[in-house]
Amino acid sequence: MNNINLRAADNIRALAIAMVEQANSGHPGGPMGGADFMHILYSEFLNFDPSDLSWPFRDRFFMDAGHLSTLLYAQYYLLGNYEKEDIKNFRQWGSVTPGHPEVDVLRGVENTSGPLGQGHTMGVGAAIAAKFLAARFGNWMNHKIYGFISDGGVQEEISQGAGRIAGHLGLNNFIMFYDSNDVQLSTMTAEVTSEDTAKKYEAWGWNVLTIDAHNHDAIRKALTIANQEQERPTLIIGKTIMGKGCVTETGANWEGHCELHGQPIGHTGADFKATLRNLGANIEDPFAKYSDVEEFYADILVRKTKQAAIKKAVIENWKTLNVALANKLEGFLAGDLPELDFESVTNKPGLATRAASANVLGYLAGKVENMIVSSADLSNSDKTDGFLNKTHALKKNDFSGAFLQAGVAELTMASIANGIALHGGVIPVVATFFVFSDYMKPAIRLSAIQELPVKYVWTHDAFRVGEDGPTHQPIEQEAQIRLLEKLKNHSGNPSFLALRPADSAETSVAWKMAMENSKVPTGLILSRQGIKDLPAISKTRYSEALESNKGGYAVIDVENPDVILIANGSEVATLIEGAKLLEERENIKAKVVSVPSEGLFRLQSKQYQESIIPNNKPTFGLTAGLPINLEGLVGANGKVFGLDHFGYSAPATVLDEKFGFTGENVFKQVVELLKVEKIK
């Protein structure tokens, strides 16, 4: 048996280097070192159903070191998830084996990875989701989340947040293998760090085991201990050899060299064919499964299917005994929402949109039972305490609450939310100040790439943060986020939905849109300061705000307007003030348009867009961010008044006056625009 296990690991090594050699691109050395762990994990410990790879109660494997994709593909090829042609086309156009893994659950790939540090952090999120669900449906839901991290992932700053939170919450269902081979892409690890990784994770409350990860018995022992652990997440530090099995043309050992990390081994001192022979591969067919290994894996698949069937029978028995709970769980996993009446959420006049959001969150806390809301130490400022006040925080040995206090760790929090979404069954919401979306961008991008319906709540949306000054006043952030509305995902849809509501009613509608959006992430961009509620034209304000689902609509409409005024968020109310002055002083009729999402507006018919923003009328835009936010809507002949500088420390009302965000300045700017138009 030991011989066949070594043969299987060598088969993985041979397949990994063959993929890289054929593509003339990739990272062969790490997969050669991690092959032993992967084989033992998948053949003996990981619980899944080969006939039902999307089974919700499977163990999950989250790859952090995405550059080791050939390790995944080789392992999954032995399991039958990929065909020979798939791995032969590694890194090629149209292949299902891209250079870094992209989420593909039906082939066993649980997450998109590549930017180091995020893969294992998503694993922490999945472990939180599993604990959350188990607290509601029973400990039969005891599947494990496994992670695989490299030296680079440990060094990325996000690992500190992931390690701290996993240890603090006692995620004993999270087991991570650290492929510690002392080699990085451009240096040996010792050249960049001298920290004691084991002590660091122990200080965070982890169970840490250090092993020779080429010793299969040591791997088995470590995984057994990790699976028995009841209080802590486990880190298995596996000492491995970069390029394990590599030899020169003469057969001399060529393991452990830095250059084996990131290029085909044939470009180093190692010899490709000699290494294949050393690994027992057929040099004429390097993509072949070894016949004895193929037979061995056929038996593994039979065994895994039988084990899964036993577990499924236990679950079916639970469902029979707990029909109501089972139906609820099925709804969670299907992404079903309860019936929600957002119009019933009441708001006092003139609320900040963050406060209106708090009221919606308080309503959702009593209606949506599978939502985890998280805040980066700002729940009383970003007003997610509207949700927290109706529940309690998650804590070690108690996941009955629904709020994650992430601490000051925006990137970690967002990446954890991605993992929660990937696990399924739980709706993740994360919140912080809008300016700190800068800290979250890498995870927001992976939300968009993976098409995950994470809900982002960003408050303090403009310079009106006031006294806190330029470090806390977002200027360019809206333009950055809205770029994602212009960027299509691989399904051909805008990769993000960004909504900046203009008042309390639009905030309720924005939350409605966010909750119903199950295809891509949504960002709600909310004000710190109070905003005058927009007037209702002919219906209730809420029913008119429902037009937000078209991205843009008229909030003040007039027949044959002289000018079109466009904004979103706080600035819409300022436009209404300006429109009143224009009519009173100059008899200028202005149509006021709220565009909470340009991306969504551009998806509407040309006829609708033209009906809202006629292109034969002078157009003026007002934005508290960069003018580019509205230039595409205003057009070449229009004018946008925005900011082209950082903010200053002063009360918000003073900044409004100093920066020109008043009804008086709207009047002045529009009059000047119309004079220019008249001259033309």
N, C-alpha and C positions, 0 to 999 in steps of 0.2 A: 504493500500500500504506500509506504514512504516513497518508493521509487516512482510510482505513478503520479504522486503529488509533485515530486520534483520535476517529472516530465511535463506535467501540466504547466507549472510555473515557467519552465524553459520554453514551452510552446508559446506562452504569452510574450516572453521576451523576444523570441524569433519573429513573431507577428508584428510586434511593435517596431522593431528595427526595419523590417521589410516595408512597412507602411511609409516610414520616414524616408527610406532610401529611394523608394519608387517616386514619392512626391518631390524628392530633393528638397524637403522642407519639414521642419518639425523638431521634436524634442525626444530623442530616444533613450537617453541615459536614465532619467527618472523612472520611466515605466519598467525598465529592466530591474531597477532596485525594488520597486513596489510590487512586482509580480507575485512574490510568495504570499504576501499579505492578502492581496486581492483574491487569489485562488482559494486560500483557506477560508476567508470571509464568505465568499459566494458559494463555495461547495459545502460548507459545514455549518455556517451560522446564520447567514441572511435568510429571512423567511419571506418568501414570495411565491406567487403562483405562476409558473411558466406559461400556463394556458390563459392567464388573465392578468396581464402585467399592470393594468390600471386598478386592480383590486384595492379598495380604499384602506384596507387594514394590513397592507404589506409593510415590511421593514423598508426603509428608504436609505439610499446612499447618495450623499451630497458631495460632489467633487469640488474642492476649492482650487486645486492646482490644475486649472483647465488646460495648461500646456501639456499635461500628461494625458491628453485625450486618447492616444493610442492604447494606453493601459485599459481605459474603459472599453474601447472598441474591440480590442483583442479578447478581453474577458467576455464581453457580450456576444462576440462571434462564437466562442466556445459554447455559450449558452443557447445559441441558435437565434439570437435577436438580430443578427446581421448576416448577410450572404457574403461569399468570397468577393464578389464584384464590388460590394460596398466598401470593404476595407482596401481593396486594390485602388479604389478611387478616392482615397484619403486626400482631403484638402482640394479636391477638384470641383469645377463648376457643376452644380446640380447634384452633387453627392449628398448622401445622408450622414457622411462622416466629415464634418467640417473641422477646421484646424483646432478650434476650441469647442467643447461640447455645447450644443444648443438643446434646450429642454425638448424631450421627445419620449414621453412616458411609455408609449407603446413599444419602444425599443429599450426601455430601462433607464433612460437619461432623465434624472429628476430635476435638473436645474441647468441653466446656462451659466457657464463660468469662464473665467479668463482674467478679469480684473481681480488680482489676488486679494484674499481676505473676505470677499463677499460670499463665496460658495459655502464655507463652513458657517458663516453667520446666518445665511438662509437656512442651513441645517438647524441652527439654534431656534429659528422661528418655527420650523416644522415641529421641533420637539415641544415648543410651547403650545402649538395648536393641538398636538396629540394629548398633552396633559390637560388642556382645557376641555377637550371632548371627553376624555376618560373621566373627568370629574363630574360630568353630566350624564354619562351613559354606562359607566362601570369599568372596573379594572380589567375586564376581558379585553379592552382596547389597550393592549400592552405592547404594541409594536415599537420597535427601536428605530432611531435615526442614527445613521453612521456618517461620519465625515472623514475626509482625506485631505490633509493639509501638508504643505511643503515649507521649507525654510522661509521662502518669500512671503507666504501667507501669514506665518507667525510674526514676521517683521512688520507687515502692513499695520498701520495704526488701528484699523478697525478691529483687529484681533483682540485688542485690549478691552473694547466695549463688549464684544461677544463673550470673551472669557469671564469678565466680571459678571455679566448678567446671567450666564448659564450657571456659574458657581453660586451666585446669590439665590437663584431660584431652585437650586438643587435638582437640575435636570438629569436625573439618573438614567433617563431614556436616551441620552445623547452620548455616543461613543465616538471619539475621534482618533484617527491614526495620524501621527506626525511622522512623515517620511524624512527622517533626519540623516542626510547623507553627507553633510559637511561641504556641499558644493552648491554654488549658485551659478547664474548664467554667465557672469563676467568675472567672478572671483571665487575663492574659497570662502566659506561662511565665516571662518575665523577672522577674516580681514574686515568684516563689518559689524560683528557683534561678539561680545564675551559674556552675555547674560546667561544665567542659569534658568533655562526654560522650565525645567521641572519645578523649581522652587516658585517661579512666577505663578504657574497654574495651581500649585498647592496653596499659595497665598489667596487665590481667588476661590478656594473651596473645592478644587477638583481632586479626584482620585487619579494619581499619576503612576503609570507603570512604564518602566524602561526595559526594552528587550532587544535581543538580536533578531531582527525581523527577516532573516534568512533561515532561521531555525523554526521549522513548522510546529514543533511541540511548544516552543515558547509563544508563538502566535496563538495557538489554541488555548494555552493556559491564560494568557492575557485577556482574550475575548471571553473566556468563561468567567473570569473574575469580574470583568466589566459588565457582563449580562446579569450577574448576581448582585451588583452594587445597588443599594436601595436609597442612598442619600445624596450622591454626588454624580456629576458628569465625569466621564473617564477620558483621560488622555493617555494613549499608548504611544510612547516615544519609541519608534522603531529605528534602530541603528541599521542603516542599509548602505550598500555600496553603489555609487553612481556607475551605471554601465556594467552591472553585474553580468559576467559571462563574456565580456569583450576580450578578444585576443588579437594579436598582430598576425600578419601573414605567415609568420613562422610558428604561430601557436603560443607565443609568449603572452603573459597576462597584460591586459591594457585596461584595467578597471580603475575607477576612482578619479579619472582625469576631468578637469573643469570643462574642456572642450567637448566632452561627450554630452553635455547638457542640452545644447541648442542647435545641433546640426547633425546631418547624417553621419553615422559612425565611419563611413568610408571616407569622410573628409578629415578624419583625425588620424591618429597613429594606429587605430584599430583597422582590421580588415573585415569587410562585410561577409564575404563567403566563408572565410576561416571561422568567423564568429558563429555563423549559421551552423557550420559543422560541429563546432564546440557545443552548441545548444541541442544538437541531435536533429536539426531540421534538414529538409531536402533542399539543397541549393538550387535544384531545377524547378522547385515549386515552393518558394518560401512562404506562400500564403495558405499552405495546406494545414489542416488539423492533423496532428499525429494520430495515427489510426487507433492506438491504445487510449490516447487521451479523448478522442472523439467517442469511443465506446464508454469510457469512464463517465463522461459528461452526459451521455444518454441515460445512464443509470441515475445520475444526480437529478436530472429533470423529472424522471419518474418519481423519485423519492420526494422532491420538493412539491410536486403536484399532489401527492398523497398527503403530505403534511398539511398543505394548505386546505385540502378537503376536510381534514379533521377539524381544523380551526373554523372553517366555514360552517361545519355542522354545529359547533358550539355556538356560533353567532346566530345561526338560524333558530336554534333552541331558545336563545335569549330573546330574539324577535317575537317568537310565539308567545313567550311568557310576558312580554312587555310591548304590547302592540302600539300603544300611544307613543312611547319613547322611540320605538323603532321607526314609526312614521315621521316623527320629528327629526330623527337622525337622517333619514332618507332625504328629507327636505333640505336640511343643512348641506348635505353632500351634493345635492342637485343645484344648489344656489338659489333655491326658492326664497322669496320674501313673503312675510305675512302681509295682510292687507294694511296699508298705511295711509293715513289721512293727514297729509302735511298741512292742509288748509286749517286743520283744527289747532295747530300750534299758534298760540296767541302771543303777541308782542306789544310792549308799551310803545307809544309813538317815539320816533327819533332815536332808535337804538343804534349802537354800533353793530355792524354786521357780525362781529365776533360774538356779541351778546345774543343776537338773534340765532346764531349758530348754536350757542349754549342751550337755548330753549329747544331747538330741534333735537340736539343730542340727548337732552333730558327726556324728550318724548320717545326717541329711538331706544333708550335704555330700558324702557318698559315694554317695548314691542319686539325688538330684534334680539333674540336670545343668543345668537352666535356671532356677536361682534366684540372684538377686542380693540379698545381705544388706547392709544399710547401717547405720551407727551414727554418732551425732553426737558423735564424739570420746570415746566411752564403752565401746568394745568390751570392755575388760578389767573393766568394772563392770557393764554390762548383760549381760555374758557371751555376747555374740554372737561372742566370740573362740573359742567352741566350734566355730563355722563357719569363722572366719578361719584357725584353726590347720590346717585341712584344705585351704586354698586360698591365694590371695594377692590383694592389692588390685588393682583396676583402675588403670591408669596410662596416660599418653600413649603411643600406639603399641603398647600391649600390653593387650588386653582379654581375655586368656586366663584371668584370674582371675575371681572371682565375688563380691568384697567391695568395696563403695564406702565409702571413708573420707570422709564428708561434711564433716568438721570441725564446728565449733559452729554449726550452721545447721539447726535442727529443722524449721522451716517449709519451707525450700528442699528438704530431704531428702524430706519427705513429699510435696511437690508433684512432685518428680522421680519418686517411686514411682508416683504417679498416671499420669505420662507413660509410664513403663515398662509399666504395665498396659494403657494405651490402645494402645500399639504392638502388643502381643500377642507371644506366644511366650516370655515371660520372667515369672517369678513374683517380685514385689518384696516384700522384708521390710525394715522400718525399726525402729530401736530407740533408746530414750533412757530417762531417768528418767521415772516417771509424772507427777511434778509439772510436767515440761516438756512434757507433752501440751498445756499451755496455749499454748505457742508454735506448736503444730501444728494447732490447731482449724480454721482456715480451710481447710486442705488435707484434714483428716479429713472436713469437711463436703462438700467436692467429691468425695472418695472415695465418700461415701454417696450423693450426688445422681447421680453417674455410674455407680453400681453396680459399682465396681471392687474386685476381690478382693485388695486390699493387706493384708498382714499387719503389724499394729502390735505391737511388743514393748515393754511398759512395765514397768520394774523399779523397785525401791525404792518399793513400792506404798503405804506407810503411814508413820505417825509413827515407826515403828521404824527409819527412817533414822538416828534418834538424834542424835548429836552435831552433825550438820550444821545442825540447827535448823529453824525454821519455813519458811524459804525453800525448803527441800528436802523438806519433809514434806507429802505430799498429804493433804488433808482433804476438800475439796469436789470434787476431780477425778472420783472415781468416779461421783458423782451426775450430773455433767455428761456424762460419756461414756455412762452408761446411759440418758440421755434419748434418745439416738439409737436405742436398742433399742425405744423407744416411738414413734418417728417412722417413718412408712411412706414408702418410696420410690414412684416412679411405677409400679412393677410391683405395688404393693400389699403388699410384704413389709416386715418390719422392716428399717430401712436400715443396721443395724450389728449385729454379734455381739460382745458383750463377755464375756470369760471370765476369771474370777479363780479359779484352781485352788487346792485346799486342801492338796495334797501332791504328791510326785513323780509318783505314778501319775496323778492328775488332770492334771498338767502334760503328760504324754505324750498323754493323751486330748485335752486342749485343743489340742495341736499337730496331732493327727489331725483334729480338727474344723476347725481353721483351714485345713489343707492341702486338705481335701475341700470347703471352702466356696468355690465359684467364682462366687457370685452377689453377695455384698456384702463389704465390708471386715470384718476380724476384729481385735479387740484382745485381747492376752494381758497380764493385769495380774499381775505376779510379785513375790515377796517378796525383800527383801535378806537377811533373817535365816533361819536354819534353822527348819524346822517338823517336829514329830513326825509321822511317817507315820500315817495313819489306819488303824485295824484292819480287817482283812478279816472279814466276817461268816461267809460260807460258801464263798466262792470265792476266787480270787486277788484281791489288791487291785486289779490292773489291770482284770480282768474286771468287778469291781464299779464301778470308776471309769468304765467305758464308759457307765454310766447318765447320765453328764454330758451325753450327747447329747440328753437330754430336758430339759436346763436345770437340773433339781433332782432329788435322790433321797435316800433315807435311808442314812446311813452307820452309824447305830446305831438298830436297830429293836427295839421291845418291844411285846408284846401289851397293848392297852388302856393306852396311856401316860397319865400324869398331866399331862404338859406336852410341848409341841413346842419344840425349840430350833433356831433357824435362823441360818445364817451362810454366808459364803463365804471363800475364801482362808485366811489365817493363823488367823482367829478360829474356824474349825471345830474345830481341835485344842484350843483353849481351852474350847469348849463341851463337848468330851468329858471334859476334866478336871473341869469343873463338874458334868456328869452323874454322874460317879463319886462325887463328894462328896454330891450330892443323894441318891443311893441309899444310900450308907454311913451318912449321918447322919440322914436323914429318911425313908428307904424310899420316896422319890419316884422314880417310873419316868419317865425322859425319853427321848424319841425325838429323835435329832440328824439334822438335814437339811442337806446341802450344796447351795447354789443358786449354782453358778458363773455362771449367766445367767438372770436373771428373765425377760428378753425371750423366750428360747427356752422356758422353763418355761410361760409364758402361751400358747404355741402348742399345748401338749398338750391332750388332752381334759379336760373338767371332771372327769370320773371319775378320771383319773390325778392331776390336781392335788389333788383332795380326798383321794385315797389317801395322798399324801405329806404334805400339810398339812391335816389335818381342820379344818374351821372350827368344830367344836363343842368344841375343846380350847383351854385356855390356851396362849398362844404367846409365846415370848421370842426376840428377835433381838439379835445382837451384831455390830457393825460398827465398823471402825477409821475410818470416814468419817462423814458426816452421817447422822443417824438415818433420814432420808428414804430412804436406800438400801434399807431393809428394811420400811418402814412399810406398803407395799402388800402385802407377803407376810404380815406379822404380823396385820394387820387392826386394826379400831378398838378391839377389846377386848384386844389384846395390848400388849406393851411392847418398845421397842427401846432398847438401851443403845449409844450412840455418842458422837461428839464434836461439840461445838458451838463449838469454839474452835480457834485455830491451835496448832501444836505448840511445843515448847521444846527447847533444846539440852541434851541429857543422854544417857547411855547408854540403849540400847533397853530393857534390863531394868528400869532405873529408871523409864522412862516407862510401861512396862506396869503397874508398881505404882502410880505416881502417878495414872495415868488410869483405872485399874480394869480392865485387860484381863488378868485372872487367873481361874483356876478358882474361887478363893475368892469373888471378887466375883460371878461367875456364880451361884454357890450363893446368895449373899445376895440378889441381884436376883430370882431365881426364887422363893425362899421368900417374899419380900415380895409378888410378883405373885400367888402362890397364896393368900396371906392375903386379899388384896383380892378375889380371885375367890370365895373362900369366904364372905366377908361379903356379896357380891352375892347 
